[in-house]
Amino acid sequence: MKSCELVAFITAAACKINECFPPEEVSLLAAAFTQLGDTLATLIASEELCDKKTESAAKDTNNQDESANQFACHE
């Protein structure tokens, strides 16, 4: 899906949700989707950080900073 198509789809979905649900439910859905997006962004950032740490550790295991191991990387 092209970026403009994605934006148009999201806008159409938001308009339809707004038409079909009362304001209180739309507000809750908006908060839930915001939390979903934030959680997905956090998971991706965590995975990227773990990947960088793994690559760095593989390159140089002698100079690891103890603070770099503050967060454990899990699959």
Contacts in CASP RR format, 6 or more apart in sequence:
PFRMAT RR
TARGET T0000
AUTHOR 0000-0000-0000
METHOD contacts of the structure
MODEL  1
MKSCELVAFITAAACKINECFPPEEVSLLAAAFTQLGDTLATLIASEELC
DKKTESAAKDTNNQDESANQFACHE
1 9 0 8 1.000
17 26 0 8 1.000
17 29 0 8 1.000
18 26 0 8 1.000
21 29 0 8 1.000
46 71 0 8 1.000
46 73 0 8 1.000
49 71 0 8 1.000
49 73 0 8 1.000
50 73 0 8 1.000
50 74 0 8 1.000
53 68 0 8 1.000
53 73 0 8 1.000
54 73 0 8 1.000
56 68 0 8 1.000
57 64 0 8 1.000
END
